[in-house]
Amino acid sequence: MSLDKPKYDVAISFHSKDEPTAAALHEHLSEGLEVFFYPRSQEDLAGTNGLESMKEPFADNSRVNVVLFREPWGQTPWTGVEQNAIKERCLNHGWESSFFVTLDAASTLPKWLPSTHIRLNFASFGLEQAVGAIKNAVQRCGGIVSPMTALKRAERYRQEALYIADKKQISSFEGMAKVCEKVLELFAEIERLCAEIRANGHVSVRVGSNAGRCVLTNNRISLIVCWRQPYTNTTDGCALKVLVDRL
């Protein structure tokens, strides 16, 4: 991909608890821009390396990276990957490609972010002015805000209907059973990779798993991958978490 001709005008990075705000931004910005928003961009990542695919839109395939910032953004596995991509791009190509929307005045902004960099306090300015400021940032970076046409709106409605249908399909006993199969496949792949590492004599690491967790340890540090699923027929409350335990 190239920074000169990126696929996306905007890529939105956010902590999972701020997904409703990110979804609202996505809805408004998508009326005239191409937007990477993970819950609606799964098809772009299907069949790819997860970490590299999450990094790529922020590293070199968007005009502007929008960060919905409040702690612990940048401290979780996925937002950490996105933060590193955004930070590296800023250091290599300048700061005009990133736009921070602060959601919590009590959170401390990253030390690598210069005090003169553009940011917007969401509580003070709200959604409408945030959308306008982001569109302005896209235009400064060479993007074009296209007018919403009847054809584009119809396509948006079609995509919305497909998204809802896919979500309903997952939120069923059959759909959740498939999700659990994928979790077990993930755990099996972790065990396979650990066995490969041991066979090459690089690191002595033990691994074990069951339906809900996979644990890797070298007797000093343990890495725990947990699958949380409160209900058998819906994705509500589901989460895949990675924890570190120092023994």
N, C-alpha and C positions, 0 to 999 in steps of 0.2 A: 504494500500500500504506500501511498505518498501523501505527504502533508499538503502538496499542491492540489491534489484532487481527492480529498477524503470522501469516504462513503457517507459519513454522517456530518451534519452541521453541528450537532450537539451530542455529547455523551454525558449522561447523568450518573454521578457516583453518590451513593447514600448508604447509611446504615439501615438495616432491615426495619427498625422501628419507625423510620421516617418514610417508609414506602408510600403511604397515602399522599404526602406532600410531593414526592417524586412523581407519583402517578398523575397528580393534578398538573404539574409542570409539563409532563409528557403530553397530556391531552391538549393543552393550550399551544405548546410549541409546535406540535405535529400539524397544526393547521397550515403552516407555511414552511416548515423545516423538516429535514430528515433527522430523527432523534434515536439514539441508542439508549434504551431503557430496559434493563435486564428482564423483568417479568414479561415484557412483550417482545423480546428479541431471542427467545430460546431457539427459534429456527436458524438463526445466524450462528449459533454455537453448537448445534447438533453434530455429533460425530467428530468433534475437534478436541484438541488438548485443552482441558478446562482452564488451567491457569493462564496459558498463553492466549487463549481466546478472550478471557476477561480483561487481559492487559492490553490487547491490540487496539480496541477502539480509542482508549485513552492515550496510548503511546504515539500513534501516528495515523489514525483513521477518523479523526473528527477535527472540526475547526476550533471548537470551544469545549473545554471540559468544565461542566458545572458540578461543583461539590456542595452538597447539602451538609453543612458541617455542624456537628455537635459530637462531643465525646460519647462513645469510643470510636468514632470514625478514624480509620487508619490503623487501629489497634487490633482489628479482627482479621482473620485470614484473607477474606475476599477484599475488604476495603484496604487492607495492607498492600495487596497486589496492585490495586488501582492507584493508591497513593504513590507507590514507587514509580509507576509508569508516568503519572502526572508530574511528579517532582523531577524525574530525569528529563522529561520533555521540556519543562520550564528552564532547567539549568542549561540545556543544550540549545534551545531555540527561543528563549525569552518567555516573559510572563503573560503576554497578551492572550495566550490560548487557554488560560484558566480563569474561572469566575467562581468565587466563594460566596455562598449564601449562608450566613450564620443563623442558626435556629435557636441557639442557646447562648445568651450573653455570659453565662458563668463558665462556659467551656474555653479553655486556652487554645488559641490558634497554633498550628504547627510552627516551630521555630524557623523552619526553612522558608516560610512565606513572608516576603518583605512587607513592612508596615505600609508602604505606599501602594500595594497592590489593590486592584479593584475588588471590593466585597460589598455585600448588601445585607443589611439587617432585616430579616424576614418579618419580625414582629413589628418593626416600624413602617415598612413599605408594603408588605402584603404580596399576594400572588400576582395581581395584575401588573404592578410596577416591576416585579422580579422578571416576569415574562418579557416586558418591554426592554428592560436593561440587557437581558440575555440576547434578544434579537439584535439589539444595537451592537453588542460585542461580536456576534456572528458577522454582521455587515462590515465591521472594522477589519475582520479577518478574511474578507473577500467573499463571504457568503451572500446569497440572495434569498430574501424572504418572499416566497411565491404566494400569490393570492389564492385563497381557497375557492376552488371551482366546484360545480355540482358533481363532476366526475370524481374529483378527489374526495369529496365528502362521502359519496356513495362507496368508494373503496375503503374509506375509514370505517364506515358502518359494517362493511363486509368483514374486515379484519377484526372488528370488535365482536361480531357474532361468532366468528371462528374461535376467538380467544375464550369467550364464555362457554362455547360448546366443549372445547378442550378441557377447560377447568371442571366442567360438570362431569366429563368422562373420567377424569382422575378422581374426583370426589365421589367415589362409589366403592363398594366392597371389591369389585373387580379391578378398578383403577388403583386402589391402594395396595392390592395384592401385587400388582405389577411394580409399583414403587418399591415395595419391600424386596422384590426380586432384584431390583437394581441396587439396593443397599447391600444385599448379600454379595452381588457381583463386585461391588466396590471393595468390600472386605476381603473377598477372595483374591482380588488383584493386588491389594496391599500385602497379603501373605505371600503371593507369588514373587513380588518384587523383593520382599525381605529375604526369601529363600535364595533368590538370585544374588543378592548382596552378600549373604553369608557364604555362598558357594565360591564367590570370587575372593573371599578372604579379606574384604574391606572393613566390615564392621560386624562385631558380634551382637546381634540383636534378636531377641525372642519376640514372637507374636502369637496372639490367640484371639479368637473372636467367637461371638454368638450372634443371635438375631438382633441384638440391640447395641452392641459395641465391639470395637476392635482395639486391642491394646498392644502397643509396641514398647519394649523396654530393653535397656542395656544395663539394668540393675542400678543405674544412677539417675536416669531420667526416663519417665514414661510418657508416651504420647497416646492419648485416648481419643478415638473417634466414636462419638455417640450418636445414635439415631433415636430421636424422641418422636413418638407417635401416640398422642393421647387417645385417638379414636380410630376405629377400623374402617370407617367409610367417608372420611373427609381429611383434607390437608390442614384444617384448622389446628394451629398449635404445633404443627410438625416442624422439626428443625434438625439439621445435621451440624453437630458442634465438634470442635477440636480443642482438647484440653491438654495442658502440660502439667505433669506432677514431678517434682524433684524429690527423689527418695532420700 
